[in-house]
Structures are given as structure tokens and as C-alpha cells.
């Protein structure tokens, strides 16, 4: 269940960034590797049988904290 929940959250994040990229490309570009995030979402959706748990967990530990900081900074900048 945990794996499914984590993957689902990555799908949601990837979809949100995909929509952001369509609506405001310059804002999406402020997110490091936003294209790779969207690509990963597509893999999760369409090629889920090939996903390695170690890759997903590596993203949780290695990339998610940076994405979180960047999104927080963007949201803070929008309030100003």
C-alpha cells in the first residue's frame, strides 16, 4: 500500500507540473528538472510494471526535498 500511495503522489505532482508547464512555462522552468518529473509521471502511468522500488525511494530521499523547497519558494514569492 505504501508503494502505491507514494507512486500516486508522484503521479499527482507530475500532472500538476505538466499543467503548470502548459499554462505558465516560465514558472515551470523555475523547478529543477521539471521535464524529468513530467516524464517520470508518464512512466508511472503507462509503464508501471517496469518501475524499480529503489528508483522511487531514491527520488523520495534525493529529489523530493529540493522540489519541496522550490515549490515553497515559488508560493512565497506569489504572496509578496
Phi, psi and omega per residue, in radians:
X1 nan -0.687 -3.136
X2 -1.072 -0.784 3.123
X3 -0.997 -0.832 -3.130
X4 -1.055 -0.738 -3.133
X5 -1.144 -0.753 -3.139
X6 -1.133 -0.800 3.132
X7 -1.084 -0.692 3.132
X8 -1.084 -0.716 3.118
X9 -1.133 -0.677 3.065
X10 -1.117 -0.649 3.087
X11 -1.073 -0.775 -3.131
X12 -1.125 -0.788 3.122
X13 -1.073 -0.803 3.136
X14 -1.077 -0.706 3.116
X15 -1.157 -0.733 3.124
X16 -1.090 -0.741 3.135
X17 -1.209 -0.609 3.071
X18 -1.063 -0.773 3.114
X19 -1.179 -0.684 3.077
X20 -1.048 -0.753 -3.133
X21 -1.086 -0.565 3.099
X22 -1.305 -0.711 -3.079
X23 -1.430 -0.635 -3.070
X24 -2.584 1.358 -3.074
X25 -0.974 -0.666 -3.109
X26 -1.157 -0.566 3.083
X27 -1.267 -0.736 3.113
X28 -1.059 -0.626 -3.125
X29 -1.130 -0.280 3.097
X30 -1.348 -0.166 3.089
X31 -1.650 2.098 -3.140
X32 -0.988 2.284 3.060
X33 1.031 0.601 -3.091
X34 -1.068 -0.580 3.117
X35 -1.159 -0.647 3.120
X36 -1.208 -0.565 3.099
X37 -1.144 -0.763 3.108
X38 -1.121 -0.742 3.126
X39 -1.089 -0.698 3.119
X40 -1.130 -0.683 3.075
X41 -1.018 -0.762 -3.135
X42 -1.128 -0.661 3.082
X43 -1.126 -0.770 3.124
X44 -1.035 -0.697 -3.092
X45 -1.296 -0.767 -2.957
X46 -1.812 -0.365 -3.091
X47 -2.293 0.695 -3.029
X48 -1.011 -0.467 -3.122
X49 -1.202 -0.300 -3.092
X50 -1.728 0.044 -3.075
X51 -1.310 2.285 3.089
X52 -1.678 2.205 -3.127
X53 -0.980 -0.595 -3.127
X54 -1.138 -0.613 3.106
X55 -1.167 -0.817 -3.140
X56 -1.045 -0.832 -3.116
X57 -1.160 -0.597 3.071
X58 -1.071 -0.645 3.084
X59 -1.200 -0.703 3.111
X60 -1.022 -0.809 -3.088
X61 -1.394 -0.640 -2.985
X62 -1.704 -0.591 -3.036
X63 -1.919 -0.559 -3.078
X64 -1.058 -0.713 3.118
X65 -1.044 -0.679 3.121
X66 -1.166 -0.777 3.117
X67 -1.059 -0.737 3.120
X68 -1.040 -0.781 3.119
X69 -1.090 -0.746 -3.113
X70 -1.145 -0.727 3.126
X71 -1.152 -0.745 3.092
X72 -1.025 -0.755 3.138
X73 -1.117 -0.727 3.117
X74 -1.116 -0.737 3.132
X75 -1.154 -0.687 3.100
X76 -1.120 -0.702 -3.135
X77 -1.153 -0.566 3.141
X78 -1.220 -0.471 -3.133
X79 -1.327 -0.477 -3.082
X80 -1.291 nan nan
